[in-house]
């Protein structure tokens, strides 16, 4: 890992085909574009030649990633050789480009949002709407009918319907349904601060503004008031029950309406029609007005599996505006507490037996695979753990230091990370029993402001520090097994099983409805061995594929053909870094008269391919019985995928 040489980073883009290739634009003594080919371990400044002014955005062609675009204060620069050389692609553009978007199905079609605000002064750069290019940036035309003549903040193409675009301009929500020819600009009056999209009905959107929540049920064409007249800074939709919404809002304390405002949680159980304050209150914590003016919510966690279960760490606000413990007998003898609701915030109860009374919980994390298991980071005594949904807590192996953030590996939840104030990053691979430092490459064990795990490659961890953003790619032991069985006398007993745990699998497939979605176009399974002389491809038609969860949550896919109607593949699962396959019957083509080591397996849906190899060449432990069985365990990823 290595910090960029200098400057404030203004834009970052990751190569969609080779994720270890990253481009970053920075400003400081000069405006520079850097490139890393090892996931941020080292960086090289690119010679952009004509580059003048701040780089506002970097965008990579999703199909031909050697083509890279820079949106700058003086137009667009384009490279067709991965940044080696650059040329202007600004014919017809007025100047400052604040956003670039590309049609995912026709990458020669580009959109550019103009204008922007100075990152130093906030002064508007004078945008004049959106421009469109149909020839990869050679020429541009103004396509802003209906847009206000102001600077665009964002510009996004719908990944499943690329003629639909969305954008934002201050208090305006923008939408085009005809590839940017015409726009509808809806003025929400107040500046927007948060956006939420219903996962089951994507045409339903919620926006948090300075004066409450706004809702659209027609993809942003029209908006209606859907919330109380309070500043809303965040919106969350219950993953189990999408009609239930939560929002972070500012309100005045219960008993001192003229005092400073406090943060609370408001909730709607009818998709925004009505809202109630479900944040912990003085009364729900059995505190009277003599010791409690209000309750300020600092940390909130929503159980991703169990409906209505919330956790919050709260501060009791004294009527005298300083932190003072409650005086009621036997109840709440500290000015802060961990509280829990099992009914969506209607009632709250104090939990947290075993947590230190003199320290605050500043981070909460819930194990997605076992939501009764929680971790709490404190501001001085390390990390605590609960296995009974927060009722009781015990210390973990990390007992010292101020924890600033927690992150749980989504594929291997026993692996978790803790960011600290001044001691860097710690890692545990046994659910918190023991911890080790993970600070190689970090400068002087810095303060960690935030941690994030790559959802596609969980072995890659990002850390935001007071010296910049760092990443580390950890090398994890490969876990992949294969068993092939052959029976010349009874071909119906042939079988194939594959299990592979690899973060590169991700949820696999494309987004719902895309060409890579197996429920749309199906897939194929290829099994090949040069040594044994077989190379067979088996169909997995779309009729056998279903979503795990629903089309919008990205959990993965499942294939079922129990009666082998479509071929020998009986079942397959692609979910969160796990691939499982089973096939059987005379339709399998493998023969084991000779040792097949190595065997390659390729699962393909659309243009997406997942490949792995099994054999001694990949470091696996193998066992071969002529004419009967070949088995390989703990195979490493292949160097290349079969063509």
Backbone torsions as a table, in degrees:
resi	resn	phi	psi	omega
1	UNK	NA	145.7	179.9
2	UNK	-153.0	136.5	176.7
3	UNK	-69.2	145.2	171.7
4	UNK	-57.3	147.3	-172.9
5	UNK	-51.3	-45.2	175.7
6	UNK	-167.4	169.1	168.5
7	UNK	99.0	163.5	176.4
8	UNK	-84.9	124.9	-179.5
9	UNK	-75.0	126.2	-177.0
10	UNK	-108.5	-17.2	179.7
11	UNK	-162.2	145.4	178.5
12	UNK	-138.3	142.0	175.2
13	UNK	-142.3	139.3	-179.6
14	UNK	-109.9	133.1	178.2
15	UNK	-59.9	121.9	-175.9
16	UNK	-70.8	-18.3	-179.9
17	UNK	-97.9	-39.2	179.1
18	UNK	-122.1	85.0	-171.7
19	UNK	-62.0	-15.7	177.5
20	UNK	-74.0	-10.9	176.0
21	UNK	-92.9	122.2	-175.3
22	UNK	-133.0	139.3	173.8
23	UNK	-112.6	140.4	179.0
24	UNK	-140.1	132.7	175.6
25	UNK	-103.0	139.9	-178.4
26	UNK	-137.4	152.3	176.0
27	UNK	-126.6	147.2	-178.3
28	UNK	-176.3	-124.1	172.2
29	UNK	-59.8	-24.5	176.2
30	UNK	-149.8	168.9	175.6
31	UNK	-99.2	118.7	-170.4
32	UNK	-131.9	144.8	172.3
33	UNK	-110.9	129.0	-179.4
34	UNK	-112.4	157.4	176.9
35	UNK	-133.5	136.2	173.8
36	UNK	-121.4	137.4	178.2
37	UNK	-112.2	10.1	179.7
38	UNK	-135.3	42.4	175.0
39	UNK	58.7	35.9	174.8
40	UNK	93.1	2.2	178.2
41	UNK	-65.4	-41.6	177.8
42	UNK	-140.4	156.5	-175.5
43	UNK	-132.9	149.0	176.6
44	UNK	-130.8	131.5	177.0
45	UNK	-72.4	134.0	179.3
46	UNK	-93.5	145.9	176.9
47	UNK	-86.1	97.9	-178.3
48	UNK	-88.1	-0.1	172.5
49	UNK	61.6	-89.9	-172.7
50	UNK	-85.8	7.5	-176.9
51	UNK	-59.7	123.9	177.1
52	UNK	-132.0	125.4	174.4
53	UNK	88.4	180.0	-174.3
54	UNK	-67.1	136.5	172.6
55	UNK	-89.7	118.4	-175.3
56	UNK	-93.1	-28.2	-177.0
57	UNK	-154.1	149.2	174.4
58	UNK	-124.6	132.3	-177.8
59	UNK	-137.2	136.9	-175.9
60	UNK	-114.2	134.7	175.9
61	UNK	-60.3	121.6	-174.8
62	UNK	-69.7	-20.2	-179.3
63	UNK	-99.9	-37.4	178.3
64	UNK	-121.5	81.7	-170.5
65	UNK	-68.3	-8.4	172.8
66	UNK	-69.8	-13.9	176.6
67	UNK	-92.0	119.7	-175.2
68	UNK	-128.9	139.8	178.9
69	UNK	-118.8	143.0	174.0
70	UNK	-118.5	125.1	171.1
71	UNK	-93.9	118.7	-172.7
72	UNK	-125.1	177.3	177.9
73	UNK	-69.2	-8.5	179.1
74	UNK	-126.2	23.1	176.9
75	UNK	118.9	-153.2	-176.6
76	UNK	-116.8	134.8	170.8
77	UNK	-109.0	147.6	-176.4
78	UNK	-132.2	139.2	172.7
79	UNK	-124.8	137.5	176.6
80	UNK	-110.5	8.7	-180.0
81	UNK	-133.0	43.2	173.8
82	UNK	59.6	35.0	173.5
83	UNK	93.3	1.3	179.8
84	UNK	-65.6	-44.1	176.8
85	UNK	-136.0	158.2	-176.5
86	UNK	-134.6	152.2	174.3
87	UNK	-142.4	157.4	179.7
88	UNK	-70.9	140.9	174.5
89	UNK	-131.6	51.3	-169.6
90	UNK	-120.9	12.5	-177.8
91	UNK	-60.7	114.1	-179.0
92	UNK	99.6	-9.0	177.6
93	UNK	-86.6	147.3	-177.3
94	UNK	-81.9	-14.9	-177.4
95	UNK	145.2	-112.3	-171.2
96	UNK	-57.0	122.3	177.9
97	UNK	-110.9	120.7	-175.3
98	UNK	-101.4	-20.1	-177.8
99	UNK	-153.5	143.7	176.5
100	UNK	-130.8	136.5	176.0
101	UNK	-134.9	153.2	-174.8
102	UNK	-132.9	141.8	177.1
103	UNK	-70.1	119.5	-175.4
104	UNK	-67.7	-21.9	-179.8
105	UNK	-97.4	-20.7	179.1
106	UNK	-136.1	79.8	-170.2
107	UNK	-65.0	-7.9	173.8
108	UNK	-78.5	-9.0	176.5
109	UNK	-93.9	117.5	-177.1
110	UNK	-121.7	155.1	174.4
111	UNK	-129.5	140.6	179.8
112	UNK	-129.3	124.9	171.4
113	UNK	-91.3	137.2	-173.8
114	UNK	-107.2	160.3	-179.9
115	UNK	85.4	-165.5	-178.0
116	UNK	149.5	170.3	178.2
117	UNK	-110.2	139.1	177.2
118	UNK	-59.8	133.4	179.3
119	UNK	-71.5	-11.9	-179.3
120	UNK	-100.8	-39.3	-175.2
121	UNK	-110.4	-19.2	-176.9
122	UNK	78.4	3.0	-177.9
123	UNK	-73.2	133.4	-179.2
124	UNK	-65.4	136.9	-177.5
125	UNK	-89.4	7.8	172.8
126	UNK	79.3	60.3	-179.0
127	UNK	-77.7	154.5	179.0
128	UNK	-128.0	31.3	173.5
129	UNK	98.1	-148.4	-172.2
130	UNK	-112.5	142.0	174.6
131	UNK	-120.5	153.2	-176.0
132	UNK	-130.8	139.5	174.9
133	UNK	-123.2	134.1	177.5
134	UNK	-103.9	3.8	-175.3
135	UNK	-134.0	43.3	174.5
136	UNK	59.0	34.6	173.5
137	UNK	94.5	0.8	179.8
138	UNK	-64.5	-42.2	176.9
139	UNK	-139.8	156.2	-177.9
140	UNK	-132.4	148.7	175.1
141	UNK	-129.7	149.2	-177.8
142	UNK	-77.8	123.3	-178.2
143	UNK	-130.9	67.2	-171.4
144	UNK	-127.8	27.1	178.1
145	UNK	-58.8	121.5	-179.9
146	UNK	96.9	-6.0	-178.3
147	UNK	-91.8	145.3	171.0
148	UNK	-71.2	146.4	-178.9
149	UNK	-80.1	70.6	179.9
150	UNK	-139.7	170.8	-177.6
151	UNK	-74.4	136.2	176.8
152	UNK	-82.2	139.8	175.6
153	UNK	-89.8	-42.8	-178.3
154	UNK	-141.4	160.0	177.9
155	UNK	-150.9	122.7	-173.2
156	UNK	-135.8	138.3	174.6
157	UNK	-99.8	133.5	176.0
158	UNK	-62.7	121.5	-174.7
159	UNK	-68.6	-19.1	-180.0
160	UNK	-104.0	-20.1	178.3
161	UNK	-135.7	80.1	-168.1
162	UNK	-65.8	-7.8	173.7
163	UNK	-80.4	-7.1	177.8
164	UNK	-99.8	127.0	179.1
165	UNK	-126.6	150.4	174.2
166	UNK	-126.4	152.1	175.6
167	UNK	-155.0	168.5	176.2
168	UNK	-132.6	142.9	175.4
169	UNK	-139.4	98.8	-179.5
170	UNK	57.1	-116.3	-179.9
171	UNK	-89.5	3.2	-177.9
172	UNK	-93.7	137.8	167.9
173	UNK	-104.6	126.5	-173.2
174	UNK	-113.0	146.0	175.7
175	UNK	-150.2	138.0	172.0
176	UNK	-128.0	136.5	178.1
177	UNK	-113.1	9.3	-178.7
178	UNK	-132.2	44.6	175.1
179	UNK	58.5	39.9	171.4
180	UNK	82.9	3.1	178.4
181	UNK	-66.2	-41.1	-179.5
182	UNK	-134.6	146.1	-176.6
183	UNK	-128.7	149.3	169.7
184	UNK	-111.8	121.2	-179.7
185	UNK	-111.3	116.3	-179.5
186	UNK	-104.6	120.7	-179.0
187	UNK	-87.4	112.8	178.3
188	UNK	-86.4	4.7	176.8
189	UNK	73.3	-53.5	-177.6
190	UNK	-100.2	149.1	178.5
191	UNK	-61.8	143.3	-178.3
192	UNK	-88.9	148.0	-178.8
193	UNK	-130.8	-13.8	-177.2
194	UNK	-155.5	151.6	179.7
195	UNK	-138.3	134.6	175.5
196	UNK	-133.2	140.7	-179.1
197	UNK	-120.8	130.6	179.4
198	UNK	-63.4	122.1	-175.3
199	UNK	-69.2	-22.1	-179.6
200	UNK	-97.7	-22.3	178.0
201	UNK	-134.1	83.8	-171.6
202	UNK	-62.6	-15.1	177.0
203	UNK	-76.2	-7.2	176.5
204	UNK	-97.0	120.6	-177.9
205	UNK	-125.6	151.1	175.5
206	UNK	-127.4	137.7	179.4
207	UNK	-126.8	131.5	173.9
208	UNK	-91.5	131.0	-178.2
209	UNK	-126.9	-179.7	178.3
210	UNK	-65.7	-14.8	-178.4
211	UNK	-131.2	36.2	173.7
212	UNK	116.9	-163.6	-175.5
213	UNK	-102.6	139.7	172.8
214	UNK	-117.5	145.8	-176.0
215	UNK	-129.7	140.9	173.9
216	UNK	-126.1	136.2	176.1
217	UNK	-112.3	8.9	-178.5
218	UNK	-129.9	38.7	176.6
219	UNK	69.6	26.0	175.7
220	UNK	93.7	3.6	178.9
221	UNK	-67.9	-44.2	179.1
222	UNK	-132.3	154.8	-176.3
223	UNK	-134.4	147.7	178.0
224	UNK	-134.1	153.2	176.3
225	UNK	-63.8	131.5	-178.8
226	UNK	-142.0	44.1	-179.7
227	UNK	-178.5	165.9	-179.3
228	UNK	-68.7	161.4	-177.9
229	UNK	-80.3	70.0	178.6
230	UNK	-135.3	147.3	174.4
231	UNK	-63.3	126.3	-179.0
232	UNK	-114.7	122.3	-174.9
233	UNK	-107.2	-11.2	179.9
234	UNK	-155.9	148.1	177.8
235	UNK	-132.9	136.4	176.4
236	UNK	-134.0	139.6	179.1
237	UNK	-108.0	130.4	-178.5
238	UNK	-58.9	122.4	-177.2
239	UNK	-69.8	-19.3	-179.9
240	UNK	-90.9	-34.8	-177.1
241	UNK	-134.8	89.1	-171.6
242	UNK	-59.6	-19.7	176.8
243	UNK	-72.9	-10.1	178.6
244	UNK	-97.5	125.3	-178.2
245	UNK	-117.2	150.6	171.4
246	UNK	-127.9	144.5	178.4
247	UNK	-141.2	144.9	173.7
248	UNK	-89.7	125.3	-176.1
249	UNK	-135.7	154.8	174.5
250	UNK	-95.3	133.7	178.0
251	UNK	-144.1	170.2	179.7
252	UNK	-92.1	148.8	-179.9
253	UNK	-55.6	154.5	-173.0
254	UNK	-61.5	-43.2	-171.8
255	UNK	-107.6	-1.0	-178.8
256	UNK	-135.7	74.1	-173.0
257	UNK	-63.4	-17.1	-179.6
258	UNK	-93.7	2.3	-176.6
259	UNK	-89.1	-179.5	178.1
260	UNK	-60.8	150.4	-176.7
261	UNK	-77.5	158.2	177.7
262	UNK	-124.5	160.3	177.5
263	UNK	-86.0	135.9	176.9
264	UNK	-137.1	177.6	178.0
265	UNK	-116.3	127.3	174.1
266	UNK	-111.9	152.9	-175.1
267	UNK	-140.2	148.4	173.2
268	UNK	-127.6	135.4	177.0
269	UNK	-106.7	5.3	-178.8
270	UNK	-130.2	42.3	174.6
271	UNK	59.2	34.5	172.8
272	UNK	97.2	-1.2	-179.7
273	UNK	-66.0	-42.7	177.5
274	UNK	-135.7	152.4	-178.9
275	UNK	-132.7	148.7	172.6
276	UNK	-134.1	152.8	174.9
277	UNK	-78.2	113.4	-179.5
278	UNK	-109.7	8.8	177.0
279	UNK	-67.6	153.8	177.1
280	UNK	-57.2	137.5	-178.4
281	UNK	-118.8	164.2	177.3
282	UNK	-55.2	-43.9	-176.5
283	UNK	-67.0	-39.8	-178.0
284	UNK	-70.4	-16.1	175.6
285	UNK	-102.3	12.4	177.5
286	UNK	59.6	40.1	178.3
287	UNK	-116.5	131.4	-179.0
288	UNK	-91.7	174.4	-172.6
289	UNK	-65.6	-18.0	-179.3
290	UNK	-71.3	-20.4	-177.7
291	UNK	-125.1	-7.2	-174.4
292	UNK	-140.6	118.0	174.5
293	UNK	-95.1	-22.7	-179.2
294	UNK	178.5	172.1	-179.4
295	UNK	-123.9	123.7	-178.0
296	UNK	-102.4	119.6	-178.9
297	UNK	-84.4	123.2	-179.7
298	UNK	-103.9	-36.6	-176.8
299	UNK	-134.6	132.5	-179.5
300	UNK	-133.1	134.8	176.1
301	UNK	-133.5	134.4	-179.8
302	UNK	-108.7	125.8	178.4
303	UNK	-60.6	123.7	-176.4
304	UNK	-75.8	-8.0	-175.9
305	UNK	-119.8	-44.1	-171.8
306	UNK	-91.6	117.4	-176.7
307	UNK	-59.6	131.0	172.5
308	UNK	81.5	-0.2	-177.4
309	UNK	-91.3	120.9	-179.4
310	UNK	-127.4	152.7	172.8
311	UNK	-129.6	144.0	177.8
312	UNK	-147.0	141.9	169.2
313	UNK	-103.9	127.9	-170.2
314	UNK	-125.4	157.0	174.2
315	UNK	-115.0	130.9	176.4
316	UNK	-83.8	120.8	-178.9
317	UNK	-90.2	118.7	-178.2
318	UNK	-72.6	148.6	174.0
319	UNK	-59.4	-19.1	-178.4
320	UNK	-99.0	6.9	174.1
321	UNK	62.8	35.0	166.3
322	UNK	-140.8	160.8	-175.3
323	UNK	-77.0	116.8	179.9
324	UNK	-137.6	138.6	-179.7
325	UNK	-68.7	151.8	178.1
326	UNK	-66.9	150.6	-177.1
327	UNK	-105.8	-2.0	-179.7
328	UNK	-67.5	141.0	-171.7
329	UNK	-62.6	127.7	172.9
330	UNK	66.0	14.9	-174.5
331	UNK	-136.7	123.4	170.3
332	UNK	52.8	71.6	-176.6
333	UNK	-90.0	23.1	174.6
334	UNK	-142.5	155.8	-173.9
335	UNK	-80.7	5.8	178.4
336	UNK	-143.5	158.6	-176.4
337	UNK	-159.2	156.9	169.7
338	UNK	-97.8	126.3	-177.3
339	UNK	-124.9	159.7	-173.5
340	UNK	-139.8	142.6	173.8
341	UNK	-126.0	138.8	176.9
342	UNK	-112.8	7.2	-178.7
343	UNK	-131.9	38.5	175.7
344	UNK	69.3	21.7	176.5
345	UNK	100.0	-1.1	178.6
346	UNK	-63.2	-40.3	176.0
347	UNK	-134.1	153.2	179.4
348	UNK	-131.7	146.3	174.9
349	UNK	-132.3	142.3	176.9
350	UNK	-72.8	132.4	175.3
351	UNK	-126.5	-165.5	173.9
352	UNK	98.8	22.9	176.0
353	UNK	-58.4	126.3	-177.9
354	UNK	105.3	-16.5	174.4
355	UNK	-75.7	143.5	-177.9
356	UNK	-67.2	132.1	-175.5
357	UNK	-69.9	-25.5	-173.5
358	UNK	-95.1	7.9	-178.9
359	UNK	-130.8	151.8	-178.0
360	UNK	-95.8	150.9	170.5
361	UNK	-88.5	115.6	-176.0
362	UNK	-108.0	-5.5	177.9
363	UNK	-151.4	138.0	176.7
364	UNK	-128.5	139.4	176.5
365	UNK	-138.8	136.8	-178.7
366	UNK	-113.0	129.8	178.8
367	UNK	-68.1	117.2	-176.7
368	UNK	-67.8	-22.0	-179.5
369	UNK	-88.9	-19.0	179.5
370	UNK	-146.8	80.2	-168.8
371	UNK	-66.3	-6.1	172.0
372	UNK	-79.0	-9.1	178.7
373	UNK	-96.7	120.7	-178.8
374	UNK	-126.1	155.6	173.3
375	UNK	-126.2	140.6	179.3
376	UNK	-126.2	125.7	174.3
377	UNK	-95.4	132.4	-176.7
378	UNK	-106.9	169.7	-178.0
379	UNK	-94.4	29.8	175.9
380	UNK	178.5	-18.2	-175.6
381	UNK	-128.5	34.1	170.2
382	UNK	77.7	-145.4	-171.8
383	UNK	-113.4	137.6	175.4
384	UNK	-116.4	161.1	-174.3
385	UNK	-135.8	141.3	174.4
386	UNK	-126.9	138.7	176.6
387	UNK	-115.7	10.7	-179.3
388	UNK	-129.3	42.1	176.4
389	UNK	60.7	38.1	170.8
390	UNK	90.2	-2.8	-177.3
391	UNK	-66.6	-49.4	179.0
392	UNK	-127.2	154.1	-175.6
393	UNK	-136.3	149.0	173.2
394	UNK	-133.4	155.1	177.7
395	UNK	-70.5	153.7	174.6
396	UNK	-102.0	-169.8	179.6
397	UNK	-72.0	-11.6	176.4
398	UNK	-98.4	103.4	-169.3
399	UNK	-110.0	-9.5	-176.9
400	UNK	-122.7	160.8	170.3
401	UNK	93.8	159.0	179.2
402	UNK	-92.1	115.9	-178.9
403	UNK	-85.9	132.3	-178.6
404	UNK	-108.1	-15.8	-179.8
405	UNK	-169.2	153.8	177.8
406	UNK	-130.3	147.0	176.9
407	UNK	-144.7	135.0	-179.5
408	UNK	-111.0	132.2	178.1
409	UNK	-62.6	122.7	-175.8
410	UNK	-71.1	-20.3	-179.1
411	UNK	-94.4	-39.0	-179.8
412	UNK	-124.4	83.8	-172.1
413	UNK	-63.6	-13.6	175.5
414	UNK	-73.7	-9.9	175.6
415	UNK	-96.8	124.2	177.9
416	UNK	-141.4	160.9	-175.9
417	UNK	-127.2	147.9	176.5
418	UNK	-130.3	124.8	171.6
419	UNK	-91.3	144.6	-175.8
420	UNK	-130.1	168.3	177.3
421	UNK	-93.3	97.0	175.5
422	UNK	95.7	-5.9	179.2
423	UNK	-120.6	7.1	175.4
424	UNK	78.3	-142.5	-173.5
425	UNK	-112.4	139.4	173.5
426	UNK	-118.7	149.6	-179.3
427	UNK	-130.3	138.9	173.4
428	UNK	-124.9	136.6	177.3
429	UNK	-111.0	8.2	-178.9
430	UNK	-134.3	45.7	174.8
431	UNK	58.8	33.8	173.0
432	UNK	95.0	-1.7	-178.6
433	UNK	-63.9	-44.3	177.1
434	UNK	-134.4	156.0	-177.5
435	UNK	-134.6	152.1	173.5
436	UNK	-136.8	150.5	179.2
437	UNK	-69.6	145.0	177.0
438	UNK	-129.7	65.7	-170.6
439	UNK	-117.8	8.0	179.8
440	UNK	-59.3	121.5	179.4
441	UNK	95.1	-16.0	176.1
442	UNK	-79.4	139.6	-176.7
443	UNK	-79.1	114.4	169.6
444	UNK	57.2	43.8	179.2
445	UNK	37.8	72.6	-170.4
446	UNK	-78.5	176.8	169.7
447	UNK	-75.0	131.4	178.4
448	UNK	-99.5	119.3	-179.9
449	UNK	-86.8	-30.5	-178.8
450	UNK	-159.8	150.4	175.1
451	UNK	-122.2	145.7	176.1
452	UNK	-145.9	138.0	177.8
453	UNK	-104.9	132.4	177.0
454	UNK	-60.7	119.2	-176.0
455	UNK	-69.5	-21.8	179.1
456	UNK	-88.8	-38.8	-179.8
457	UNK	-125.2	83.2	-173.6
458	UNK	-63.1	-13.8	176.2
459	UNK	-73.6	-8.1	177.4
460	UNK	-99.0	122.8	-177.6
461	UNK	-117.0	138.2	177.3
462	UNK	-114.0	140.9	179.5
463	UNK	-132.3	126.7	174.3
464	UNK	-93.3	123.0	-175.9
465	UNK	-125.2	175.3	176.5
466	UNK	-75.9	-0.6	175.1
467	UNK	-114.3	11.2	179.5
468	UNK	121.5	-172.5	-179.3
469	UNK	-102.7	132.1	-179.6
470	UNK	-122.4	155.6	174.1
471	UNK	-135.4	153.7	175.8
472	UNK	-137.8	132.7	175.0
473	UNK	-101.6	110.2	-178.1
474	UNK	-88.3	141.4	179.9
475	UNK	-90.9	113.1	-178.3
476	UNK	-102.2	148.4	178.0
477	UNK	-65.3	132.7	179.7
478	UNK	-72.0	141.4	177.2
479	UNK	-129.9	101.8	179.5
480	UNK	-149.4	133.5	-180.0
481	UNK	-131.9	150.2	178.1
482	UNK	-142.3	141.7	172.7
483	UNK	-134.3	124.4	174.1
484	UNK	-113.3	131.4	176.0
485	UNK	-122.7	139.5	-178.7
486	UNK	-129.5	145.9	176.3
487	UNK	-150.4	100.3	-175.7
488	UNK	-61.8	-31.2	-177.6
489	UNK	-81.2	-28.3	-179.1
490	UNK	-134.3	79.7	-176.6
491	UNK	-56.4	-27.2	-179.1
492	UNK	-64.3	-14.4	-179.6
493	UNK	-94.1	2.5	174.2
494	UNK	-61.1	148.1	178.9
495	UNK	-153.3	160.4	177.6
496	UNK	-142.9	129.7	172.5
497	UNK	-133.5	140.0	179.6
498	UNK	-137.3	133.5	170.0
499	UNK	-132.8	127.2	-180.0
500	UNK	-138.6	126.3	173.7
501	UNK	-107.2	110.9	-174.0
502	UNK	-151.9	122.2	-178.5
503	UNK	-59.1	-24.3	-179.0
504	UNK	-66.4	-17.6	179.4
505	UNK	-67.3	-38.5	-177.0
506	UNK	55.3	-144.7	174.8
507	UNK	-86.9	-10.5	-179.9
508	UNK	58.7	-178.2	179.8
509	UNK	60.9	174.3	177.9
510	UNK	-96.1	179.6	176.4
511	UNK	-66.6	158.3	-174.1
512	UNK	-53.1	127.0	177.4
513	UNK	87.6	-6.0	-178.1
514	UNK	-81.0	173.8	179.7
515	UNK	-66.4	-19.4	-179.7
516	UNK	-95.5	0.3	179.0
517	UNK	-78.2	115.6	-176.5
518	UNK	-66.0	-20.4	176.1
519	UNK	-72.3	-12.9	178.9
520	UNK	-98.3	-49.0	-174.2
521	UNK	-120.3	4.6	179.1
522	UNK	71.3	-163.6	-179.4
523	UNK	-160.1	-177.2	177.9
524	UNK	-140.0	154.8	174.0
525	UNK	-121.3	125.6	178.6
526	UNK	-116.0	133.1	178.1
527	UNK	-127.9	123.9	-172.5
528	UNK	-140.7	146.0	174.0
529	UNK	-145.0	117.5	176.8
530	UNK	-68.0	-39.5	-175.7
531	UNK	-64.0	-39.9	-177.6
532	UNK	-95.5	-7.7	174.4
533	UNK	78.3	28.4	173.6
534	UNK	-121.2	146.9	179.5
535	UNK	-153.3	97.6	-171.0
536	UNK	-124.7	140.4	176.9
537	UNK	-119.6	129.8	-175.3
538	UNK	-116.0	138.4	-178.9
539	UNK	-75.5	147.6	172.4
540	UNK	-136.4	76.0	-171.6
541	UNK	-64.3	161.9	-174.7
542	UNK	-61.7	-24.7	-178.6
543	UNK	-62.8	-21.7	-179.4
544	UNK	-93.3	-7.8	-174.5
545	UNK	-95.4	142.0	171.9
546	UNK	-139.4	160.5	175.0
547	UNK	-77.0	146.4	165.7
548	UNK	-90.4	118.7	-171.8
549	UNK	86.4	-124.3	177.8
550	UNK	-134.6	170.3	-173.0
551	UNK	-60.6	-21.3	-172.7
552	UNK	-99.5	-11.4	-173.8
553	UNK	-92.1	-5.4	173.1
554	UNK	64.4	26.0	-177.5
555	UNK	-73.8	-33.1	179.5
556	UNK	143.1	-162.5	-174.2
557	UNK	-136.7	156.3	177.7
558	UNK	-134.9	138.6	177.3
559	UNK	-117.9	135.5	179.2
560	UNK	-138.7	130.9	173.5
561	UNK	-151.2	70.0	-170.7
562	UNK	-61.0	-31.6	-177.5
563	UNK	-95.5	6.9	176.8
564	UNK	56.3	42.4	179.5
565	UNK	-69.5	-35.9	-173.4
566	UNK	-96.9	-9.6	-176.1
567	UNK	151.6	-169.1	-174.2
568	UNK	-79.3	-12.7	-179.2
569	UNK	-74.1	118.7	-175.7
570	UNK	-91.2	-41.5	-175.8
571	UNK	-156.7	152.8	175.5
572	UNK	-154.7	146.7	176.0
573	UNK	-135.5	132.9	175.3
574	UNK	-126.1	108.0	-175.4
575	UNK	-157.3	120.9	169.5
576	UNK	46.9	55.7	175.2
577	UNK	82.6	10.0	-179.1
578	UNK	-125.5	128.2	172.4
579	UNK	-115.9	127.8	174.8
580	UNK	-130.8	132.8	-177.8
581	UNK	-136.7	144.2	170.9
582	UNK	-144.3	140.1	178.7
583	UNK	-144.0	155.6	-179.1
584	UNK	-157.1	164.2	171.3
585	UNK	104.3	174.6	-176.9
586	UNK	-67.1	-14.7	178.5
587	UNK	-71.4	-13.4	176.8
588	UNK	-74.3	137.3	-173.6
589	UNK	-97.5	-5.4	-175.1
590	UNK	-66.6	140.2	171.6
591	UNK	-124.6	139.7	-173.6
592	UNK	-118.5	37.3	173.9
593	UNK	-67.0	-27.2	175.5
594	UNK	-131.9	161.8	-176.8
595	UNK	-64.8	121.7	-177.0
596	UNK	-84.4	-0.5	-175.1
597	UNK	-53.9	123.2	-3.9
598	UNK	-92.6	159.6	176.1
599	UNK	-108.9	131.0	177.9
600	UNK	-106.6	140.5	179.7
601	UNK	-125.7	130.0	-179.7
602	UNK	-129.4	118.9	172.6
603	UNK	-103.7	129.0	-175.6
604	UNK	-130.3	133.7	170.4
605	UNK	-129.8	115.2	-175.4
606	UNK	61.1	-128.2	178.6
607	UNK	-89.5	-5.1	-178.0
608	UNK	-86.3	135.9	-179.6
609	UNK	-132.0	132.6	171.0
610	UNK	-115.0	123.2	-174.0
611	UNK	-122.0	144.3	169.4
612	UNK	-152.1	155.4	-179.1
613	UNK	-123.7	150.4	-176.6
614	UNK	-130.1	120.3	179.0
615	UNK	157.8	175.8	-176.7
616	UNK	-64.3	-27.2	179.5
617	UNK	-65.5	-22.4	179.0
618	UNK	-104.4	10.6	176.4
619	UNK	87.1	12.1	-178.0
620	UNK	-83.8	157.0	168.6
621	UNK	-88.3	124.1	-173.4
622	UNK	-121.0	157.3	175.3
623	UNK	-142.2	128.6	-177.7
624	UNK	-127.9	130.0	172.5
625	UNK	-123.7	112.9	-173.3
626	UNK	-53.8	130.2	177.4
627	UNK	77.4	-3.4	-175.0
628	UNK	-125.7	-58.1	-169.0
629	UNK	-152.8	145.4	167.6
630	UNK	-130.2	127.9	-179.5
631	UNK	-131.9	141.0	177.7
632	UNK	-136.3	135.9	179.9
633	UNK	-124.3	146.8	175.2
634	UNK	57.5	46.5	177.7
635	UNK	-72.5	141.2	175.4
636	UNK	-85.0	158.7	178.4
637	UNK	-60.1	146.3	-179.8
638	UNK	-72.6	153.3	177.6
639	UNK	-66.9	-39.6	178.3
640	UNK	-138.2	158.4	178.2
641	UNK	-92.3	138.0	177.9
642	UNK	-54.9	141.0	-177.9
643	UNK	-67.4	NA	NA
